C-alpha cells in the first residue's frame, strides 16, 4: 500500500503548495472529472500558508509513516469553526489525511466515513475512491465498497495497477449478493473490460469471470462486447461450456477456432510449462502445470512433476505454503492410476497443520474416503468442520459429503439434514445440491435441481458443462462407479434431455472430467 499512498501524496500535496499556482491545483482536482462523472468545479487560488500549515505538517508525518501523527494533525483541522468555509480542495485534502490516519490506527468506521467525504469533494482522485472501497470492506459495507471501486474505475483508474486480484474477486462475489446484484456485477465487469484490466498474478485464471460476463452481455443482445469479453477466456472447460450454450452460437460462428477445446488444453499446458521453467522457486507454478497435465489424463507425468517438487527442501521454494496442494494434486494422480492406498497417504499428509494443511485438505480427504466406501470416516471428518468457521462454499462441500455418507449408511435422518444444509447455501455451489440428491438415489430430486439450473441463465453454463459427454476414467473407485451410473441415468431421462436441448447441446469432450 505504500506505493498507493506515495501516489496519493503527490497528487494532493499540490493543494498545499503556494508555488504551484491555480492552474496546477485545478489540474490535480480535475482528475476526478474523467468521463464527466463528477460536476466540474471552480479553480481556486492557493490559500495563505497559515491556513494550510497543519496539513503541510500532516503530509510530512505521512511521508514518515507516522499515522498517529497524521491523525493528530488532520482530525482537529476538520473541527475548526471555519472549516466548511475553506476551499473545497483544502477540505478534500484534510478528509483524505484523516482517512489515512484513522485507517492505520484501527479506526475503520471513521476512516470509511472520511473517505466517503473526501471522494465527493473537488480534488478527489482515484485513490480516494479506492481507499473508500478498502475501508468500506473493513466497515462491513460491501454495497459501498462495490460502488466506490466501480466509481474509481470510471473516473480515475490509475490505482487499479496496485489492487490485489483477491480484492477484485471478493468484490465480484459480494456484488452478486447485494440487492440488484446482477446489475452491480455488470457494471463492475464492464468497467474492468473498458479499462483493459489484467490480473496482477499472471498464473490466475479469470476465464470463468469473463465467460459469465460474456453470457450476461449476450442475454442483453450485445454480441460485440461479449466477443471482447470472450477474448479473455482461455480455460478449456470454460470454452467447452460456451460451445454447449446456444447463447454463444453467434460468437462460435464468427470465430470457431477460438473455441477449440483440445487446442486450449495444449496451449495451457505449454504456458504452465514455460512459467514453471521461468520461475524455478515458485511451487504454485509447479502445481498449475501438474493440474494442466491432470486435466489431460496424464497422471503418470503428474507424479513425476509433483514428486520432484516434494523432494526439494522447503526453503528452496518462495511459496512453500503451497505444499499441501502439491500433495493434493499428487493424490489425485495416484487415484487416477488406481493406487488408492498411496493416494490416501498423500491426502492425509496434506492435512497436517505443520505443512499448512487445513479444512480444504480435510474435506478433500473426506471425499477420497467416500469414494472408497468408508462413510463413517467421512462423517467423522465432516463432523469436525464448524460451519461458522468456513465459507458457504466449504459448508456446501461438507453438506454434500454428509448427504452421500449418510445415504451409504442408510441414515435417512442424516440425509434430510444434509439436504437442508445444501438448500441453505445452494447459491454458493448450486451443482452440489444435485450431487447430493444423486448420492441418495433421489433421481427426481436431482432432475428437479438440474432442470432449474439449466433454465436459470446464471447457472446454465455450469449445468451444461456437466451435461457433456466425457470419456470415462480408466480406473474408478467403487463410489465413483456408482455415482457415474446414477449420472448416466439422470441425463437419459426425457425431461432432462429436453431441458438440455432447449438451451444447449452435448458434445464429446477430449478428456475425462477432472474431479
C-alpha positions as CSV (number, residue, x, y, z in Angstrom):
1,X,0.0,0.0,0.0
2,X,2.9,2.4,0.4
3,X,3.1,2.8,-3.4
4,X,-0.5,3.9,-3.4
5,X,0.0,6.4,-0.6
6,X,3.0,7.9,-2.3
7,X,0.9,8.5,-5.4
8,X,-1.8,10.0,-3.3
9,X,0.7,12.3,-1.5
10,X,2.0,13.5,-4.9
11,X,-1.5,14.2,-6.2
12,X,-2.9,16.0,-3.2
13,X,0.1,17.8,-1.8
14,X,-0.1,20.3,-4.7
15,X,-3.0,21.8,-2.8
16,X,-0.7,23.0,-0.1
17,X,2.0,24.4,-2.4
18,X,1.7,28.1,-2.9
19,X,4.3,28.0,-5.7
20,X,2.1,25.6,-7.8
21,X,-0.4,28.3,-8.7
22,X,-4.1,28.0,-9.6
23,X,-3.5,26.0,-12.8
24,X,-1.7,23.2,-11.0
25,X,-4.3,23.0,-8.3
26,X,-7.0,22.9,-10.8
27,X,-5.3,20.1,-12.8
28,X,-4.9,17.9,-9.8
29,X,-8.5,18.4,-8.8
30,X,-9.8,17.9,-12.3
31,X,-8.5,14.4,-12.5
32,X,-11.9,13.4,-10.9
33,X,-13.8,14.7,-14.0
34,X,-12.8,11.8,-16.3
35,X,-15.8,10.7,-18.4
36,X,-17.9,13.5,-17.0
37,X,-18.9,11.5,-13.9
38,X,-18.5,14.4,-11.5
39,X,-19.6,18.0,-11.8
40,X,-16.8,20.5,-12.8
41,X,-15.6,22.8,-10.0
42,X,-14.3,26.4,-10.0
43,X,-10.5,26.7,-9.9
44,X,-9.3,28.4,-6.7
45,X,-6.2,30.3,-5.7
46,X,-3.9,28.7,-3.1
47,X,-4.9,29.8,0.4
48,X,-2.5,31.6,2.7
49,X,0.3,29.4,4.2
50,X,-1.1,29.9,7.7
51,X,-4.4,28.2,6.6
52,X,-2.7,25.0,5.4
53,X,0.2,24.8,7.7
54,X,-1.3,21.9,9.7
55,X,-2.0,20.0,6.5
56,X,1.6,20.5,5.4
57,X,2.8,19.1,8.7
58,X,0.4,16.2,8.3
59,X,1.9,15.4,4.9
60,X,5.3,15.3,6.4
61,X,4.1,12.9,9.0
62,X,2.6,10.8,6.2
63,X,5.9,10.6,4.4
64,X,7.5,9.3,7.6
65,X,4.8,6.7,8.1
66,X,3.7,8.4,11.3
67,X,0.0,7.7,11.0
68,X,-0.9,8.6,14.6
69,X,0.8,11.9,13.9
70,X,-1.2,12.3,10.6
71,X,-4.4,11.8,12.5
72,X,-3.5,14.0,15.4
73,X,-3.0,17.0,13.0
74,X,-5.7,16.3,10.4
75,X,-8.6,15.4,12.7
76,X,-8.6,18.7,14.7
77,X,-8.2,20.6,11.4
78,X,-11.6,19.3,10.3
79,X,-13.2,20.5,13.5
80,X,-12.1,24.2,13.3
81,X,-15.1,26.6,13.3
82,X,-14.4,27.9,9.8
83,X,-13.7,24.5,8.1
84,X,-16.8,24.5,5.9
85,X,-15.9,27.9,4.5
86,X,-12.5,26.8,3.3
87,X,-11.8,26.0,-0.3
88,X,-13.3,22.6,-1.2
89,X,-9.9,21.2,-2.3
90,X,-8.5,22.0,1.1
91,X,-11.3,20.2,2.8
92,X,-10.7,17.3,0.5
93,X,-7.1,17.0,1.5
94,X,-8.0,17.3,5.2
95,X,-10.5,14.5,5.0
96,X,-8.2,12.3,2.9
97,X,-5.5,12.6,5.6
98,X,-8.0,11.9,8.3
99,X,-9.0,8.8,6.4
100,X,-5.4,7.6,6.1
101,X,-4.6,8.3,9.7
102,X,-7.8,6.7,11.0
103,X,-7.3,3.6,8.8
104,X,-3.8,2.9,10.0
105,X,-4.7,3.5,13.7
106,X,-7.6,0.9,13.6
107,X,-10.4,3.4,13.3
108,X,-12.0,1.8,10.3
109,X,-15.6,3.2,10.6
110,X,-14.1,6.7,10.9
111,X,-11.7,6.1,8.0
112,X,-14.6,4.9,5.8
113,X,-16.6,8.0,6.7
114,X,-13.6,10.2,6.0
115,X,-13.1,8.7,2.5
116,X,-16.8,8.9,1.8
117,X,-16.5,12.6,2.3
118,X,-13.2,13.2,0.5
119,X,-14.3,11.3,-2.5
120,X,-17.2,13.7,-3.0
121,X,-15.2,16.9,-2.9
122,X,-13.3,18.8,-5.6
123,X,-9.8,17.4,-5.8
124,X,-10.9,13.8,-5.4
125,X,-8.8,11.3,-7.3
126,X,-8.8,7.5,-7.9
127,X,-7.1,6.9,-4.6
128,X,-10.0,8.4,-2.6
129,X,-12.4,6.0,-4.3
130,X,-10.1,3.0,-3.8
131,X,-9.4,3.8,-0.2
132,X,-13.2,4.2,0.3
133,X,-13.7,0.8,-1.2
134,X,-11.0,-0.8,1.0
135,X,-12.3,0.8,4.2
136,X,-15.9,0.0,3.3
137,X,-14.8,-3.7,3.4
138,X,-13.4,-3.3,6.9
139,X,-16.5,-1.4,7.9
140,X,-18.7,-4.3,6.6
141,X,-20.4,-2.2,3.9
142,X,-20.0,-4.2,0.8
143,X,-22.5,-2.1,-1.1
144,X,-20.4,1.0,-0.8
145,X,-17.2,-1.0,-1.4
146,X,-18.5,-2.2,-4.8
147,X,-19.9,1.3,-5.7
148,X,-16.6,3.1,-4.7
149,X,-14.5,0.6,-6.7
150,X,-16.6,0.9,-9.8
151,X,-16.5,4.7,-9.5
152,X,-12.7,4.6,-9.3
153,X,-12.6,2.6,-12.5
154,X,-14.9,5.1,-14.2
155,X,-13.3,8.3,-13.0
156,X,-9.6,7.7,-12.4
157,X,-8.4,4.0,-12.8
158,X,-4.7,4.8,-12.2
159,X,-4.7,3.0,-8.8
160,X,-6.0,-0.2,-10.4
161,X,-2.5,-1.5,-11.1
162,X,-1.9,-1.7,-7.3
163,X,-5.1,-3.6,-6.5
164,X,-4.7,-7.2,-5.4
165,X,-6.6,-9.8,-7.6
166,X,-8.1,-11.3,-4.5
167,X,-9.8,-8.0,-3.6
168,X,-11.4,-7.8,-7.0
169,X,-12.5,-11.4,-6.7
170,X,-14.1,-10.6,-3.4
171,X,-15.9,-7.6,-4.9
172,X,-17.2,-9.9,-7.6
173,X,-18.6,-12.3,-5.1
174,X,-20.2,-9.6,-3.0
175,X,-21.7,-7.8,-5.9
176,X,-23.9,-10.8,-6.7
177,X,-25.1,-11.0,-3.1
178,X,-26.3,-7.4,-2.9
179,X,-29.7,-6.1,-4.0
180,X,-29.7,-5.7,-7.8
181,X,-26.6,-7.9,-7.7
182,X,-26.6,-8.8,-11.4
183,X,-26.8,-5.2,-12.4
184,X,-24.0,-4.3,-10.0
185,X,-21.8,-7.1,-11.3
186,X,-22.5,-6.0,-14.9
187,X,-21.2,-2.5,-14.0
188,X,-18.1,-3.8,-12.3
189,X,-17.2,-6.3,-15.1
190,X,-18.0,-3.7,-17.8
191,X,-15.8,-1.2,-16.1
192,X,-12.9,-3.7,-15.9
193,X,-13.4,-4.5,-19.5
194,X,-13.3,-0.9,-20.5
195,X,-10.0,-0.2,-18.7
196,X,-8.5,-3.4,-20.1
197,X,-7.8,-4.8,-16.6
198,X,-5.4,-7.7,-16.4
199,X,-4.7,-9.7,-13.2
200,X,-1.5,-8.9,-11.3
201,X,-1.0,-12.6,-10.9
202,X,-0.2,-14.0,-14.3
203,X,-1.0,-17.5,-13.1
204,X,-4.5,-16.6,-12.1
205,X,-7.2,-17.8,-14.5
206,X,-10.2,-15.4,-14.7
207,X,-11.8,-17.3,-17.6
208,X,-14.9,-18.1,-15.6
209,X,-15.3,-14.4,-14.7
210,X,-15.2,-13.3,-18.3
211,X,-17.3,-16.2,-19.5
212,X,-20.1,-15.3,-17.1
213,X,-19.8,-11.6,-18.2
214,X,-20.0,-12.6,-21.9
215,X,-23.1,-14.7,-21.2
216,X,-24.8,-11.7,-19.5
217,X,-23.9,-9.4,-22.4
218,X,-25.4,-12.0,-24.8
219,X,-28.5,-12.1,-22.7
220,X,-28.7,-8.3,-23.4
221,X,-28.0,-8.7,-27.1
222,X,-24.6,-7.1,-27.0
223,X,-22.7,-9.6,-29.2
224,X,-19.8,-7.2,-29.9
225,X,-18.9,-6.6,-26.2
226,X,-19.5,-10.3,-25.5
227,X,-16.9,-11.1,-28.1
228,X,-14.5,-8.7,-26.4
229,X,-15.0,-10.5,-23.1
230,X,-14.6,-13.9,-24.6
231,X,-11.3,-12.8,-26.0
232,X,-10.1,-13.1,-22.3
233,X,-11.4,-16.7,-21.9
234,X,-8.6,-19.3,-22.3
235,X,-9.5,-22.2,-20.0
236,X,-10.6,-25.3,-21.9
237,X,-13.5,-26.1,-19.6
238,X,-14.9,-22.5,-20.0
239,X,-14.7,-22.8,-23.7
240,X,-16.4,-26.2,-23.6
241,X,-19.3,-24.6,-21.6
242,X,-19.6,-21.8,-24.1
243,X,-19.7,-24.2,-27.1
244,X,-22.5,-26.1,-25.4
245,X,-24.6,-23.0,-24.7
246,X,-26.9,-21.7,-27.5
247,X,-26.4,-18.1,-26.4
248,X,-22.8,-18.3,-27.7
249,X,-23.7,-19.5,-31.2
250,X,-23.1,-16.1,-32.8
251,X,-19.6,-15.9,-31.4
252,X,-18.9,-19.5,-32.3
253,X,-19.9,-18.8,-35.9
254,X,-17.7,-15.7,-36.1
255,X,-14.5,-17.4,-34.8
256,X,-14.8,-21.2,-34.4
257,X,-11.1,-21.6,-33.9
258,X,-11.2,-19.6,-30.6
259,X,-13.5,-22.3,-29.2
260,X,-11.2,-25.3,-30.0
261,X,-11.1,-27.1,-26.6
262,X,-8.3,-29.6,-27.4
263,X,-6.1,-26.7,-28.6
264,X,-6.9,-24.8,-25.5
265,X,-5.7,-27.7,-23.4
266,X,-2.4,-27.9,-25.3
267,X,-1.9,-24.1,-25.1
268,X,-2.5,-24.1,-21.3
269,X,0.0,-26.9,-20.9
270,X,2.6,-25.0,-22.9
271,X,2.1,-21.8,-20.9
272,X,2.3,-23.6,-17.5
273,X,5.4,-25.5,-18.5
274,X,7.1,-22.2,-19.6
275,X,6.1,-20.5,-16.3
276,X,7.4,-23.4,-14.3
277,X,10.7,-23.1,-16.1
278,X,10.9,-19.3,-15.8
279,X,10.2,-19.4,-12.0
280,X,12.1,-22.3,-10.6
281,X,11.3,-21.2,-7.0
282,X,7.6,-21.0,-7.5
283,X,5.7,-24.1,-6.2
284,X,2.5,-22.5,-7.4
285,X,3.7,-22.7,-11.0
286,X,4.5,-26.4,-10.5
287,X,1.0,-27.0,-9.2
288,X,-0.5,-25.2,-12.1
289,X,1.5,-27.3,-14.6
290,X,0.6,-30.5,-12.7
291,X,-3.1,-29.6,-12.9
292,X,-2.9,-28.9,-16.6
293,X,-1.4,-32.4,-17.1
294,X,-4.1,-33.9,-14.8
295,X,-6.8,-32.3,-16.9
296,X,-5.4,-34.1,-20.0
297,X,-5.4,-37.5,-18.3
298,X,-1.6,-37.6,-17.9
299,X,-1.4,-38.8,-14.4
300,X,1.9,-40.6,-14.6
301,X,3.6,-37.3,-15.7
302,X,1.8,-35.5,-12.8
303,X,3.5,-38.0,-10.4
304,X,6.9,-37.2,-11.8
305,X,6.4,-33.4,-11.6
306,X,4.9,-33.4,-8.1
307,X,7.4,-35.9,-6.6
308,X,10.4,-33.9,-7.8
309,X,8.8,-30.8,-6.2
310,X,8.1,-32.6,-2.9
311,X,11.6,-33.9,-2.6
312,X,13.1,-30.4,-2.6
313,X,13.7,-28.6,0.7
314,X,11.0,-26.3,1.8
315,X,13.4,-23.3,1.8
316,X,14.1,-23.9,-1.9
317,X,10.6,-22.5,-2.6
318,X,9.4,-18.9,-2.3
319,X,5.9,-20.2,-1.6
320,X,6.3,-23.4,0.4
321,X,2.8,-22.7,1.7
322,X,1.5,-24.4,-1.5
323,X,2.9,-27.8,-0.5
324,X,-0.5,-29.1,0.7
325,X,-1.9,-28.5,-2.7
326,X,1.1,-30.3,-4.3
327,X,0.3,-33.3,-2.2
328,X,-3.4,-33.0,-3.1
329,X,-2.7,-33.0,-6.8
330,X,-0.3,-35.9,-6.4
331,X,-3.0,-37.8,-4.6
332,X,-5.4,-37.2,-7.4
333,X,-2.9,-38.6,-9.9
334,X,-2.3,-41.7,-7.7
335,X,-6.1,-42.2,-7.6
336,X,-6.4,-41.9,-11.3
337,X,-3.7,-44.6,-11.7
338,X,-5.6,-46.9,-9.3
339,X,-3.1,-46.6,-6.4
340,X,-5.9,-45.8,-3.9
341,X,-3.9,-46.6,-0.7
342,X,-1.0,-44.4,-1.8
343,X,-3.4,-41.7,-2.7
344,X,-4.9,-41.8,0.8
345,X,-1.4,-41.5,2.3
346,X,-0.8,-38.3,0.3
347,X,-4.1,-36.8,1.2
348,X,-3.6,-37.5,4.9
349,X,-0.2,-35.9,4.7
350,X,-1.7,-32.8,3.0
351,X,-3.9,-32.2,6.1
352,X,-1.0,-31.9,8.5
353,X,-1.0,-28.4,10.1
354,X,2.8,-28.3,10.2
355,X,2.9,-28.1,6.4
356,X,-0.1,-25.7,6.1
357,X,-2.9,-28.2,5.8
358,X,-6.4,-27.0,6.8
359,X,-10.1,-27.5,6.3
360,X,-9.9,-27.7,2.5
361,X,-7.4,-30.6,2.6
362,X,-9.5,-32.3,5.3
363,X,-12.6,-32.1,3.1
364,X,-10.6,-33.4,0.1
365,X,-9.5,-36.4,2.3
366,X,-13.1,-37.0,3.2
367,X,-14.1,-37.0,-0.4
368,X,-11.4,-39.6,-1.1
369,X,-12.7,-41.8,1.7
370,X,-16.2,-41.5,0.4
371,X,-15.0,-42.9,-3.0
372,X,-13.6,-45.9,-1.2
373,X,-16.9,-46.6,0.6
374,X,-15.7,-45.5,4.0
375,X,-18.7,-43.3,5.1
376,X,-18.2,-43.5,8.8
377,X,-14.7,-41.9,8.5
378,X,-16.2,-39.3,6.2
379,X,-18.8,-38.3,8.8
380,X,-16.0,-38.1,11.5
381,X,-14.1,-35.5,9.4
382,X,-17.2,-33.6,8.3
383,X,-18.5,-33.5,11.9
384,X,-15.3,-31.7,12.9
385,X,-16.0,-28.8,10.5
386,X,-17.5,-25.9,12.3
387,X,-20.0,-24.2,9.9
388,X,-19.4,-20.8,11.3
389,X,-15.6,-21.1,10.6
390,X,-15.9,-21.9,6.9
391,X,-17.3,-20.2,3.8
392,X,-20.6,-21.0,2.2
393,X,-18.5,-22.9,-0.4
394,X,-17.0,-25.1,2.4
395,X,-20.3,-25.6,4.0
396,X,-21.8,-26.9,0.7
397,X,-18.9,-29.3,0.2
398,X,-19.3,-30.6,3.8
399,X,-23.1,-31.0,3.4
400,X,-22.7,-32.9,0.1
401,X,-20.2,-35.3,1.7
402,X,-22.6,-35.7,4.6
403,X,-25.6,-36.5,2.3
404,X,-23.5,-39.1,0.4
405,X,-22.1,-40.7,3.5
406,X,-25.4,-40.9,5.3
407,X,-27.0,-42.4,2.2
408,X,-24.4,-45.1,2.2
409,X,-25.1,-45.8,5.8
410,X,-28.9,-45.8,5.3
411,X,-29.4,-42.9,7.7
412,X,-32.4,-41.1,6.2
413,X,-32.5,-38.5,9.0
414,X,-28.9,-37.6,8.3
415,X,-29.6,-37.4,4.6
416,X,-32.5,-35.0,5.2
417,X,-30.4,-32.8,7.5
418,X,-27.7,-32.6,4.8
419,X,-30.3,-31.7,2.1
420,X,-31.5,-28.9,4.3
421,X,-27.9,-27.6,4.7
422,X,-27.4,-27.9,0.9
423,X,-30.5,-25.9,0.2
424,X,-29.5,-23.2,2.8
425,X,-26.3,-22.4,0.9
426,X,-27.3,-23.5,-2.6
427,X,-26.2,-20.2,-4.2
428,X,-22.5,-20.9,-3.3
429,X,-22.2,-24.1,-5.5
430,X,-25.7,-24.9,-6.9
431,X,-24.5,-28.1,-8.5
432,X,-23.6,-29.8,-5.3
433,X,-27.3,-29.8,-4.3
434,X,-27.9,-32.0,-7.4
435,X,-24.9,-34.2,-6.5
436,X,-26.3,-34.8,-3.0
437,X,-29.6,-35.9,-4.4
438,X,-27.8,-38.3,-6.8
439,X,-25.9,-39.8,-3.9
440,X,-29.1,-40.5,-2.1
441,X,-30.6,-42.2,-5.1
442,X,-33.2,-39.4,-5.5
443,X,-33.3,-39.1,-9.2
444,X,-36.5,-37.0,-9.2
445,X,-34.9,-34.5,-6.8
446,X,-31.7,-34.4,-8.8
447,X,-33.6,-33.9,-12.0
448,X,-35.6,-31.0,-10.5
449,X,-32.4,-29.2,-9.4
450,X,-30.7,-29.8,-12.7
451,X,-33.6,-28.6,-14.8
452,X,-33.8,-25.4,-12.7
453,X,-30.1,-24.8,-13.2
454,X,-30.5,-25.2,-16.9
455,X,-33.4,-22.7,-17.0
456,X,-31.5,-20.1,-15.0
457,X,-29.2,-18.0,-17.2
458,X,-26.9,-17.5,-14.2
459,X,-26.3,-21.3,-13.6
460,X,-26.8,-22.6,-17.1
461,X,-23.1,-22.7,-18.1
462,X,-22.2,-24.9,-15.1
463,X,-25.2,-27.2,-15.8
464,X,-24.3,-27.6,-19.5
465,X,-20.6,-28.3,-18.6
466,X,-21.7,-31.3,-16.5
467,X,-24.1,-32.5,-19.3
468,X,-21.2,-33.0,-21.8
469,X,-20.1,-36.4,-23.0
470,X,-16.8,-37.2,-21.2
471,X,-14.6,-40.2,-21.8
472,X,-14.7,-42.5,-18.7
473,X,-11.7,-42.8,-16.4
474,X,-9.6,-45.8,-16.9
475,X,-9.8,-46.7,-13.2
476,X,-12.5,-45.7,-10.8
477,X,-13.2,-46.4,-7.1
478,X,-16.5,-48.1,-6.1
479,X,-18.4,-45.0,-5.1
480,X,-17.3,-43.2,-8.3
481,X,-18.6,-46.0,-10.5
482,X,-22.0,-45.9,-8.7
483,X,-22.2,-42.2,-9.0
484,X,-21.4,-42.2,-12.7
485,X,-24.1,-44.8,-13.3
486,X,-26.6,-42.5,-11.5
487,X,-25.4,-39.6,-13.6
488,X,-25.9,-41.6,-16.9
489,X,-29.5,-42.5,-15.7
490,X,-30.2,-38.8,-14.9
491,X,-29.1,-37.5,-18.2
492,X,-31.1,-40.2,-20.0
493,X,-34.4,-39.0,-18.6
494,X,-36.7,-37.5,-21.2
495,X,-37.3,-34.4,-19.1
496,X,-33.6,-33.7,-18.6
497,X,-32.8,-34.4,-22.2
498,X,-35.5,-31.9,-23.3
499,X,-34.2,-29.3,-20.8
500,X,-30.6,-29.6,-22.1
501,X,-31.8,-29.4,-25.8
502,X,-33.8,-26.3,-25.1
503,X,-30.8,-24.3,-24.2
504,X,-27.7,-26.1,-25.5
505,X,-26.2,-29.2,-26.9
506,X,-24.0,-32.1,-25.8
507,X,-20.6,-32.7,-27.4
508,X,-17.9,-35.3,-26.9
509,X,-15.0,-33.9,-24.8
510,X,-11.3,-34.8,-25.5
511,X,-10.5,-35.8,-21.9
512,X,-12.3,-37.3,-18.9
513,X,-13.8,-34.8,-16.4
514,X,-11.5,-33.7,-13.6
515,X,-12.9,-34.3,-10.1
